[in-house]
């Protein structure tokens, strides 16, 4: 029996840190569960998830099953290359009544991973070989998908959407399960509803959709393949071939996302268009593209603008990238009234959440924290001389932070060529290694981030440098192992900080951010309902505008006739009569128009349809 496991808020243990573990974690990340990886080593993608606090990591070589009693997990997934230990874990899990899965022994596992064919998040069909041949499951899935796409129609998807709405309403209004079942069945077999769906007359509200591939569901080498090189051309193609009326593309190093607006979009066409733009095989798109719509899409956008969905929680860069994306889409008229409104509101809400919660405050990388500490300890830093020793990963973080804050700095490394290359990318001025070590007295701040196995910055060198200096010096040892002699801290006028101290502060700041996540999620849940109502209200605006325009034309026409009949020439009286006609029209029209807007907000397209007929509103003449 194939079941959908409800893993929300459950504790899951994954044993192993390789590619097989990565695949399982990738799926689990969508389940909103607590994941802990236990392994003596992990690959780069799993390490990224750990750094982003998406999962926990316990570095430990598994030799027994003692961890089970310690963690008390709901589920264990073991992916090691050691068959004996995998079997031992499975047996122990079963004795403790814990759901277990072994990647090398599906027969002994409590569940297997079928190949899934997905239709617009509405229908999922599993191809399952009982774990005997995952490769054949995948092959049969590819063959079956082509056939099933001909059998399962858009009308079927539309009927499921209607059933979803009807089921919710039935639960609220019909007391017994039998009566609810009869009601839903009557809707499903109603020929009139079927015909309306086929004729495209049973219109749903405008859909806001989001298709994405991010660091959460794809490793970096896959993510890069989804990059859209010519965004302007992509907008044309998505609107031409995917049934989208509006679209906005967001691209960063950690995500490629498409937001769209449409009444009748087609997931398969979106996948095909994306594949044609990037040269990807459709199967890769099927496996990695994630789709959400309406409430979930709005919720996701608010998480983006508030910084909750970033790899580093609360980082500021994503907000600027979203602003640039909607600006670019506006310029080429890829976005329209719906997405422009949505993004403007989401950016305002995200900014307000960031400011009120302080989610982005405090350094959360070693580089930004180190620079922040220098700013706190040294006055007028822009007038001081700064030296960065090293050109590795930590030096890159420091350089980025210095560059972002507008500070000048020198860079030195073992070879001047390496320093030149680093400075071309990261900024700074390259300086010869030998020149630096005989001239520490020229600098007020030293960032030391090298892998040298000995002290580069010695007590003697700093002692000599301080003899001729009027001001003090701050030295930050960001190396592991340390490359600054600890005795330097005893020299008068010198402040020394090491990597352990800075890392402790970084962790404190990250924990402070994590503690704010729950309250921000509560704010987003409240805001998304308001945002959803605003978006639904837009469906009524063309009708409301058209009614006001028609009535205004009629008012002006009748006013001219009345003034001619009265032969009125007095400007003051004419203004009084005109204001009177405006007030009368406003008082008559405002209430029904506000009720139409309210009906739109509440998702009642039938009232909009009726109002359109009453006011003889022609949709086809309206342009967004």
C-alpha positions as CSV (number, residue, x, y, z in Angstrom):
1,X,0.0,0.0,0.0
2,X,1.4,3.4,-1.0
3,X,0.8,6.1,1.6
4,X,1.7,9.7,2.1
5,X,3.6,9.9,5.5
6,X,2.6,12.9,7.6
7,X,6.0,13.9,9.0
8,X,5.3,17.5,10.1
9,X,7.1,18.3,13.4
10,X,8.4,14.7,13.6
11,X,12.1,13.8,14.4
12,X,13.9,12.1,11.6
13,X,17.4,10.7,11.8
14,X,19.4,10.2,8.6
15,X,22.5,8.0,8.9
16,X,25.2,8.9,6.3
17,X,26.3,12.1,4.6
18,X,26.7,11.2,1.0
19,X,24.6,11.6,-2.2
20,X,22.1,9.0,-1.2
21,X,21.5,10.8,2.1
22,X,21.3,14.1,0.2
23,X,18.4,12.7,-1.9
24,X,16.4,11.6,1.1
25,X,17.0,14.9,3.0
26,X,16.0,16.9,-0.1
27,X,12.6,15.2,0.0
28,X,12.3,15.6,3.8
29,X,13.0,19.3,3.7
30,X,9.6,19.8,2.1
31,X,7.9,17.9,5.0
32,X,8.5,20.5,7.7
33,X,10.1,17.9,10.0
34,X,13.2,18.0,12.3
35,X,16.1,16.3,10.5
36,X,19.4,15.3,12.2
37,X,22.2,13.8,10.1
38,X,24.6,11.4,11.9
39,X,27.8,10.7,10.0
40,X,31.6,11.1,10.3
41,X,31.5,13.3,7.2
42,X,29.0,15.1,5.0
43,X,29.1,16.3,1.4
44,X,29.0,20.0,0.4
45,X,25.3,20.3,-0.1
46,X,24.4,18.7,3.2
47,X,27.0,21.0,4.8
48,X,25.2,24.0,3.3
49,X,21.9,22.9,4.8
50,X,23.6,22.5,8.2
51,X,25.1,26.0,8.0
52,X,21.7,27.4,7.1
53,X,20.3,25.7,10.2
54,X,17.8,23.7,8.0
55,X,19.1,20.4,9.5
56,X,21.2,19.4,12.4
57,X,24.5,17.5,12.2
58,X,26.2,15.2,14.7
59,X,29.7,14.2,13.7
60,X,30.0,10.6,14.7
61,X,31.0,7.3,13.2
62,X,28.1,4.9,13.6
63,X,29.2,1.6,15.1
64,X,26.1,0.7,17.2
65,X,22.5,1.7,17.7
66,X,22.8,3.7,21.0
67,X,21.8,6.9,19.2
68,X,18.2,5.5,18.9
69,X,17.5,5.7,22.7
70,X,19.1,9.1,22.8
71,X,17.1,10.8,20.0
72,X,13.9,8.7,20.1
73,X,13.1,9.5,16.4
74,X,9.9,8.9,14.6
75,X,11.8,7.6,11.6
76,X,15.3,6.4,10.7
77,X,16.8,6.5,7.2
78,X,20.2,4.7,6.9
79,X,22.3,5.3,3.8
80,X,25.8,4.0,4.7
81,X,27.9,1.7,2.6
82,X,28.1,-0.7,5.5
83,X,25.4,-3.3,5.0
84,X,25.9,-4.9,8.4
85,X,25.4,-1.7,10.3
86,X,22.4,-0.8,8.1
87,X,20.8,-4.1,9.0
88,X,21.6,-3.6,12.7
89,X,19.9,-0.2,12.6
90,X,16.8,-1.5,10.8
91,X,16.4,-4.4,13.3
92,X,16.9,-2.1,16.3
93,X,14.4,0.4,14.9
94,X,11.7,-2.3,14.4
95,X,12.2,-3.5,17.9
96,X,11.6,0.0,19.1
97,X,8.6,0.4,16.8
98,X,10.3,3.2,14.8
99,X,9.7,3.5,11.0
100,X,12.9,2.6,9.2
101,X,14.3,2.7,5.7
102,X,17.6,1.3,4.4
103,X,18.7,2.5,0.9
104,X,20.5,-0.8,0.3
105,X,17.7,-3.1,1.5
106,X,14.2,-1.9,0.5
107,X,12.8,-5.4,1.2
108,X,13.5,-5.0,4.9
109,X,12.4,-1.4,5.1
110,X,9.0,-0.2,6.3
111,X,8.5,1.9,3.1
112,X,10.0,2.5,-0.3
113,X,10.3,5.5,-2.5
114,X,8.1,5.3,-5.6
115,X,8.7,7.3,-8.8
116,X,5.9,10.0,-8.8
117,X,4.0,11.5,-11.7
118,X,2.6,14.8,-10.7
119,X,-0.3,16.8,-12.3
120,X,-0.4,20.4,-11.1
121,X,-0.1,19.3,-7.4
122,X,-3.6,17.9,-7.8
123,X,-3.0,14.3,-8.9
124,X,0.0,12.2,-7.9
125,X,0.5,8.7,-9.5
126,X,3.2,6.5,-8.0
127,X,5.1,3.9,-10.0
128,X,6.3,1.3,-7.5
129,X,8.3,-1.9,-7.9
130,X,8.3,-2.8,-4.2
131,X,12.0,-1.6,-4.0
132,X,13.1,-4.4,-6.4
133,X,14.2,-2.0,-9.1
134,X,14.2,1.8,-8.5
135,X,15.8,2.3,-12.0
136,X,12.8,0.5,-13.7
137,X,10.4,2.6,-11.6
138,X,11.9,5.7,-13.1
139,X,11.9,4.2,-16.6
140,X,8.3,3.2,-16.4
141,X,7.4,6.5,-15.0
142,X,8.8,8.3,-18.0
143,X,6.9,6.0,-20.4
144,X,3.6,6.2,-18.4
145,X,3.7,10.0,-18.1
146,X,3.3,10.5,-21.8
147,X,0.2,8.3,-21.9
148,X,-1.4,9.6,-18.7
149,X,-1.1,13.2,-19.9
150,X,-3.4,12.3,-22.8
151,X,-5.9,10.6,-20.5
152,X,-6.0,13.1,-17.6
153,X,-7.4,16.3,-19.0
154,X,-7.6,19.9,-17.9
155,X,-11.3,19.3,-17.2
156,X,-10.3,16.6,-14.7
157,X,-7.9,19.1,-12.9
158,X,-10.7,21.8,-12.9
159,X,-13.1,19.3,-11.4
160,X,-10.7,18.5,-8.6
161,X,-10.3,22.2,-7.9
162,X,-14.1,22.6,-7.7
163,X,-14.4,19.5,-5.5
164,X,-11.7,21.0,-3.2
165,X,-13.7,24.2,-2.7
166,X,-17.0,22.3,-2.4
167,X,-15.6,19.9,0.1
168,X,-14.5,22.7,2.3
169,X,-17.9,24.4,2.1
170,X,-19.7,21.1,2.7
171,X,-17.7,20.4,5.9
172,X,-18.8,23.8,7.2
173,X,-22.5,23.5,6.3
174,X,-23.6,19.8,5.9
175,X,-23.8,17.9,9.2
176,X,-23.3,14.2,8.2
177,X,-20.6,12.5,6.2
178,X,-23.2,10.6,4.1
179,X,-24.9,13.9,3.1
180,X,-21.6,15.5,2.3
181,X,-20.6,12.5,0.1
182,X,-23.9,12.7,-1.8
183,X,-23.5,16.5,-2.3
184,X,-20.0,16.1,-3.7
185,X,-21.0,13.2,-5.9
186,X,-23.9,15.2,-7.4
187,X,-21.4,18.1,-8.3
188,X,-19.0,15.6,-9.9
189,X,-21.7,14.0,-12.2
190,X,-23.5,17.3,-13.0
191,X,-23.6,17.6,-16.8
192,X,-24.1,21.4,-16.6
193,X,-21.0,21.9,-14.6
194,X,-19.0,19.6,-16.9
195,X,-20.2,21.6,-19.9
196,X,-19.3,24.9,-18.3
197,X,-15.8,23.6,-17.6
198,X,-15.4,22.4,-21.2
199,X,-16.6,25.7,-22.6
200,X,-14.3,27.6,-20.3
201,X,-17.2,29.5,-18.8
202,X,-16.7,28.3,-15.2
203,X,-13.9,30.7,-14.5
204,X,-11.8,30.5,-11.4
205,X,-10.2,33.6,-9.9
206,X,-6.8,34.8,-11.2
207,X,-4.1,32.3,-10.2
208,X,-0.8,33.5,-8.8
209,X,1.7,30.7,-9.4
210,X,5.3,30.2,-8.4
211,X,7.6,27.7,-10.1
212,X,11.0,27.4,-8.5
213,X,14.2,25.4,-8.0
214,X,16.3,26.5,-5.0
215,X,19.1,25.4,-2.7
216,X,16.4,23.6,-0.7
217,X,15.5,21.1,-3.4
218,X,18.5,20.9,-5.7
219,X,22.3,20.7,-5.3
220,X,24.3,23.7,-6.7
221,X,25.4,21.8,-9.9
222,X,21.7,21.2,-10.8
223,X,20.5,24.6,-9.7
224,X,23.0,26.3,-12.1
225,X,21.5,24.4,-15.0
226,X,18.2,26.2,-14.5
227,X,19.7,29.6,-14.9
228,X,18.0,31.7,-17.5
229,X,20.6,33.7,-19.5
230,X,18.3,35.9,-21.6
231,X,15.6,37.0,-19.2
232,X,13.8,39.4,-21.6
233,X,13.4,36.6,-24.1
234,X,12.3,34.2,-21.3
235,X,9.4,36.6,-20.5
236,X,8.2,36.6,-24.1
237,X,8.4,32.8,-24.2
238,X,6.6,32.1,-20.9
239,X,3.8,34.5,-21.9
240,X,3.6,33.1,-25.4
241,X,3.8,29.4,-24.7
242,X,2.8,28.8,-21.0
243,X,-0.6,30.5,-20.6
244,X,0.8,33.3,-18.3
245,X,-0.5,36.8,-18.7
246,X,2.2,38.3,-16.4
247,X,5.5,37.0,-15.1
248,X,8.5,38.0,-12.9
249,X,11.8,36.0,-12.7
250,X,14.0,36.1,-9.6
251,X,17.5,34.7,-10.0
252,X,20.2,34.5,-7.3
253,X,23.1,32.1,-6.6
254,X,20.7,30.1,-4.4
255,X,17.4,30.2,-6.4
256,X,15.8,30.6,-9.8
257,X,12.1,31.4,-9.4
258,X,9.2,32.3,-11.7
259,X,6.1,34.1,-10.5
260,X,3.2,34.3,-12.9
261,X,-0.5,35.3,-13.1
262,X,-3.0,33.4,-15.2
263,X,-6.5,32.1,-15.2
264,X,-5.6,28.9,-17.1
265,X,-1.8,28.2,-16.8
266,X,-0.3,24.8,-17.7
267,X,2.4,23.3,-15.5
268,X,3.6,21.1,-18.3
269,X,4.0,24.0,-20.7
270,X,5.9,26.0,-18.1
271,X,8.3,23.0,-17.7
272,X,8.7,22.7,-21.5
273,X,9.3,26.4,-21.9
274,X,11.9,26.4,-19.1
275,X,13.6,23.3,-20.6
276,X,13.8,25.0,-24.1
277,X,15.2,28.2,-22.6
278,X,18.0,26.4,-20.7
279,X,18.6,23.4,-22.9
280,X,17.6,21.0,-20.1
281,X,15.9,17.7,-20.5
282,X,12.3,17.8,-19.5
283,X,12.9,14.9,-17.0
284,X,15.3,17.1,-15.0
285,X,12.6,19.9,-14.9
286,X,10.0,17.3,-13.7
287,X,12.4,16.1,-10.9
288,X,13.5,19.5,-9.6
289,X,10.9,22.2,-10.3
290,X,8.5,22.8,-7.4
291,X,5.1,24.4,-8.0
292,X,2.8,26.3,-5.6
293,X,-0.1,28.6,-6.3
294,X,-2.3,31.3,-4.7
295,X,-2.1,31.2,-0.9
296,X,1.1,29.1,-0.9
297,X,2.7,31.3,-3.5
298,X,1.9,34.5,-1.6
299,X,3.1,33.0,1.6
300,X,6.4,32.0,-0.1
301,X,7.0,35.5,-1.5
302,X,6.5,37.0,2.0
303,X,9.0,34.5,3.4
304,X,11.4,35.7,0.7
305,X,11.0,39.4,1.4
306,X,11.2,39.0,5.1
307,X,14.4,36.8,4.9
308,X,13.0,33.6,6.3
309,X,13.6,31.5,3.1
310,X,17.3,32.6,2.6
311,X,20.1,30.2,3.2
312,X,21.3,32.6,5.8
313,X,18.2,33.6,7.7
314,X,17.6,37.4,7.6
315,X,20.2,38.3,5.0
316,X,19.4,41.6,3.3
317,X,20.6,40.9,-0.2
318,X,17.5,39.0,-1.3
319,X,15.2,42.0,-0.7
320,X,17.3,44.1,-3.1
321,X,17.3,41.3,-5.7
322,X,13.5,41.0,-5.5
323,X,13.2,44.8,-6.0
324,X,15.5,44.6,-9.1
325,X,13.5,41.7,-10.5
326,X,10.1,43.5,-10.4
327,X,11.7,46.7,-11.7
328,X,13.2,44.8,-14.7
329,X,9.8,43.0,-15.3
330,X,8.0,46.3,-15.2
331,X,10.4,47.9,-17.7
332,X,9.8,45.2,-20.4
333,X,6.1,45.1,-19.5
334,X,6.3,41.4,-18.5
335,X,4.5,42.2,-15.2
336,X,1.1,43.9,-15.0
337,X,-1.4,45.1,-12.5
338,X,-1.5,41.9,-10.5
339,X,2.1,41.1,-10.0
340,X,3.1,44.8,-9.7
341,X,0.6,45.1,-6.9
342,X,1.7,41.8,-5.3
343,X,5.4,42.6,-5.3
344,X,5.0,46.2,-4.1
345,X,2.9,45.0,-1.2
346,X,5.2,42.1,-0.4
347,X,8.3,44.3,-0.4
348,X,6.6,46.8,1.9
349,X,5.5,44.0,4.3
350,X,8.9,42.3,4.2
351,X,10.7,45.6,5.0
352,X,8.3,46.3,7.8
353,X,8.8,42.8,9.3
354,X,12.6,43.2,9.0
355,X,12.6,46.6,10.7
356,X,10.3,45.6,13.5
357,X,11.8,42.2,14.3
358,X,15.5,43.1,13.7
359,X,15.9,39.7,12.0
360,X,18.9,41.1,9.9
361,X,20.8,42.6,12.8
362,X,24.1,41.3,14.0
363,X,26.9,39.6,11.9
364,X,26.2,36.0,11.0
365,X,29.4,35.3,9.0
366,X,32.9,35.4,10.4
367,X,33.8,38.1,7.9
368,X,30.9,40.5,8.7
369,X,31.3,39.9,12.5
370,X,35.0,40.6,12.3
371,X,34.4,43.9,10.5
372,X,31.6,44.9,12.8
373,X,33.9,44.3,15.8
374,X,36.5,46.6,14.3
375,X,33.9,49.3,13.7
376,X,32.9,49.1,17.4
377,X,36.5,49.3,18.6
378,X,38.1,51.9,16.3
379,X,36.8,55.4,15.6
380,X,36.8,56.9,12.2
381,X,37.7,53.6,10.5
382,X,37.6,55.1,7.0
383,X,40.7,57.1,7.9
384,X,42.7,54.1,9.1
385,X,45.0,51.7,7.2
386,X,43.6,48.1,7.0
387,X,45.5,45.0,5.9
388,X,44.0,41.6,5.0
389,X,46.5,38.7,5.1
390,X,45.3,35.7,3.0
391,X,43.1,35.1,0.0
392,X,41.0,32.1,1.0
393,X,37.3,31.6,1.9
394,X,37.4,33.6,5.2
395,X,39.4,36.4,3.5
396,X,36.7,36.6,0.8
397,X,34.0,37.1,3.5
398,X,36.1,39.9,5.1
399,X,36.7,41.6,1.8
400,X,33.1,41.5,0.8
401,X,32.1,43.0,4.1
402,X,34.8,45.8,3.9
403,X,33.8,46.5,0.3
404,X,30.1,46.7,1.1
405,X,30.8,49.2,3.9
406,X,33.1,51.3,1.7
407,X,36.4,50.7,3.4
408,X,39.8,50.8,1.6
409,X,42.2,47.9,2.4
410,X,45.4,46.2,1.3
411,X,45.7,42.5,0.5
412,X,48.8,40.3,0.8
413,X,49.5,36.7,0.1
414,X,52.5,34.4,-0.4
415,X,52.6,35.4,-4.1
416,X,51.8,38.8,-5.5
417,X,50.0,37.1,-8.4
418,X,47.4,35.6,-6.1
419,X,46.9,38.9,-4.4
420,X,46.3,40.6,-7.8
421,X,43.8,37.9,-8.8
422,X,41.9,38.2,-5.5
423,X,41.8,42.1,-5.7
424,X,40.4,42.0,-9.2
425,X,37.4,40.1,-7.9
426,X,37.0,41.2,-4.3
427,X,38.5,44.7,-4.3
428,X,41.5,46.0,-2.3
429,X,45.1,46.9,-3.2
430,X,47.6,44.1,-3.6
431,X,50.8,44.4,-1.6
432,X,54.0,42.3,-1.6
433,X,54.3,39.8,1.2
434,X,57.9,40.8,2.2
435,X,57.0,44.5,2.3
436,X,54.1,43.9,4.7
437,X,56.1,41.9,7.3
438,X,58.7,44.6,7.6
439,X,56.1,47.4,7.9
440,X,53.3,46.4,10.3
441,X,53.7,49.9,11.8
442,X,51.9,51.2,8.6
443,X,48.6,49.6,9.6
444,X,45.9,50.1,12.2
445,X,43.9,46.9,11.6
446,X,45.2,43.4,10.7
447,X,42.8,40.7,9.5
448,X,44.9,37.4,9.4
449,X,43.2,34.5,7.6
450,X,45.8,32.0,6.4
451,X,46.5,28.3,6.7
452,X,50.1,28.6,7.7
453,X,51.2,26.0,10.3
454,X,53.2,28.6,12.3
455,X,52.8,32.1,13.7
456,X,53.0,34.6,10.8
457,X,52.3,37.6,13.1
458,X,54.8,37.2,16.0
459,X,55.2,39.0,19.3
460,X,58.5,40.5,18.1
461,X,57.1,41.9,14.9
462,X,54.1,43.6,16.6
463,X,56.3,44.9,19.4
464,X,58.6,46.6,16.8
465,X,55.7,48.0,14.9
466,X,54.2,49.6,18.1
467,X,57.4,51.4,19.0
468,X,56.9,54.0,16.3
469,X,53.1,54.1,16.4
470,X,51.1,56.9,18.1
471,X,47.8,55.0,17.8
472,X,46.8,51.5,18.8
473,X,46.3,48.4,16.6
474,X,43.6,45.8,16.4
475,X,44.5,42.3,15.2
476,X,41.9,39.7,14.3
477,X,43.2,36.1,14.0
478,X,40.7,34.3,11.7
479,X,43.0,31.4,11.0
480,X,42.6,27.8,11.9
481,X,45.0,26.9,13.4
482,X,45.9,30.3,14.8
483,X,48.7,32.2,13.1
484,X,49.0,35.1,15.5
485,X,51.1,34.7,18.6
486,X,48.7,35.0,21.7
487,X,51.4,37.0,23.5
488,X,50.6,39.9,21.1
489,X,47.6,40.6,23.4
490,X,50.0,41.6,26.2
491,X,51.5,44.5,24.2
492,X,50.2,47.9,25.2
493,X,47.8,49.5,22.7
494,X,47.1,46.2,20.9
495,X,43.7,44.4,21.0
496,X,43.7,40.8,19.8
497,X,40.7,38.7,19.0
498,X,40.7,35.1,17.7
499,X,38.5,32.9,15.6
500,X,36.9,31.1,18.6
501,X,35.8,34.4,20.1
502,X,34.3,35.7,16.9
503,X,32.6,32.3,16.0
504,X,31.0,32.4,19.4
505,X,29.5,35.8,18.7
506,X,28.4,34.7,15.3
507,X,26.6,31.7,16.8
508,X,24.9,34.0,19.4
509,X,23.6,36.3,16.6
510,X,22.4,33.3,14.6
511,X,20.6,31.9,17.6
512,X,19.0,35.3,18.2
513,X,17.7,35.3,14.6
514,X,16.4,31.8,14.9
515,X,14.5,32.7,18.1
516,X,12.7,35.4,16.0
517,X,11.6,33.0,13.3
518,X,8.4,31.7,15.0
519,X,7.0,35.2,15.7
520,X,7.8,36.3,12.1
521,X,6.0,33.3,10.7
522,X,3.0,34.2,12.8
523,X,3.1,37.8,11.3
524,X,3.4,36.3,7.8
525,X,0.4,34.1,8.4
526,X,-1.7,37.1,9.3
527,X,-0.3,39.3,6.5
528,X,-0.8,36.6,3.8
529,X,-4.6,36.7,4.4
530,X,-4.7,40.4,4.0
531,X,-2.5,40.2,0.9
532,X,-4.7,37.4,-0.6
533,X,-7.8,39.6,-0.1
534,X,-6.1,42.5,-1.9
535,X,-5.2,40.3,-4.8
536,X,-8.7,38.9,-5.1
537,X,-10.1,42.5,-5.0
538,X,-8.1,43.3,-8.2
539,X,-10.4,41.0,-10.1
540,X,-13.2,43.4,-9.5
541,X,-11.3,46.6,-10.3
542,X,-11.7,46.5,-14.2
543,X,-15.5,46.2,-13.7
544,X,-15.7,48.9,-11.0
545,X,-13.5,51.2,-13.2
546,X,-15.7,50.6,-16.2
547,X,-18.9,51.3,-14.2
548,X,-17.6,54.5,-12.8
549,X,-16.4,55.6,-16.2
550,X,-19.8,54.9,-17.9
551,X,-21.7,56.6,-15.1
552,X,-19.3,59.6,-15.2
553,X,-19.9,59.9,-19.0
554,X,-23.7,59.7,-18.4
555,X,-23.5,62.3,-15.6
556,X,-21.6,64.8,-17.8
557,X,-24.0,64.3,-20.7
558,X,-27.1,64.8,-18.6
559,X,-25.5,67.8,-16.8
560,X,-24.8,69.6,-20.1
561,X,-28.4,69.0,-21.2
562,X,-29.8,70.3,-17.9
563,X,-27.6,73.5,-18.0
564,X,-28.7,74.2,-21.6
565,X,-32.3,73.8,-20.6
566,X,-31.8,76.1,-17.6
567,X,-29.7,78.5,-19.7
568,X,-27.5,78.9,-16.7
569,X,-24.5,81.2,-17.1
570,X,-23.5,81.9,-13.5
571,X,-20.2,80.0,-12.9
572,X,-20.8,79.7,-9.2
573,X,-24.2,78.1,-9.7
574,X,-22.9,75.8,-12.4
575,X,-20.2,74.5,-9.9
576,X,-22.8,73.9,-7.2
577,X,-25.0,72.0,-9.6
578,X,-22.0,69.9,-10.9
579,X,-20.9,69.1,-7.3
580,X,-24.5,68.1,-6.5
581,X,-24.6,65.6,-9.5
582,X,-21.2,64.2,-8.4
583,X,-22.4,63.7,-4.9
584,X,-25.7,62.0,-6.0
585,X,-23.8,59.6,-8.3
586,X,-21.2,58.8,-5.6
587,X,-23.9,58.1,-3.0
588,X,-25.8,55.8,-5.4
589,X,-22.9,53.9,-6.9
590,X,-20.4,53.6,-3.9
591,X,-22.3,51.0,-1.9
592,X,-22.9,48.4,-4.8
593,X,-19.3,48.9,-6.0
594,X,-17.9,48.3,-2.5
595,X,-20.1,45.2,-2.2
596,X,-18.7,44.0,-5.5
597,X,-15.1,44.6,-4.3
598,X,-16.0,42.7,-1.0
599,X,-17.4,39.8,-3.0
600,X,-14.2,39.7,-5.0
601,X,-12.1,39.7,-1.8
602,X,-14.2,36.8,-0.5
603,X,-13.6,34.8,-3.6
604,X,-17.2,34.9,-5.0
605,X,-16.7,35.0,-8.8
606,X,-20.5,34.2,-9.4
607,X,-21.4,37.7,-7.9
608,X,-18.8,39.3,-10.2
609,X,-20.2,37.5,-13.2
610,X,-23.7,38.6,-12.3
611,X,-22.6,42.2,-11.8
612,X,-20.8,42.1,-15.2
613,X,-24.1,41.1,-16.8
614,X,-26.1,43.8,-15.0
615,X,-23.7,46.5,-16.0
616,X,-23.1,45.1,-19.5
617,X,-19.4,44.9,-18.8
618,X,-17.3,43.5,-21.7
619,X,-14.2,41.8,-20.4
620,X,-12.6,41.3,-23.8
621,X,-12.3,45.1,-24.2
622,X,-10.3,45.5,-21.0
623,X,-6.6,45.6,-21.0
624,X,-4.6,45.0,-17.8
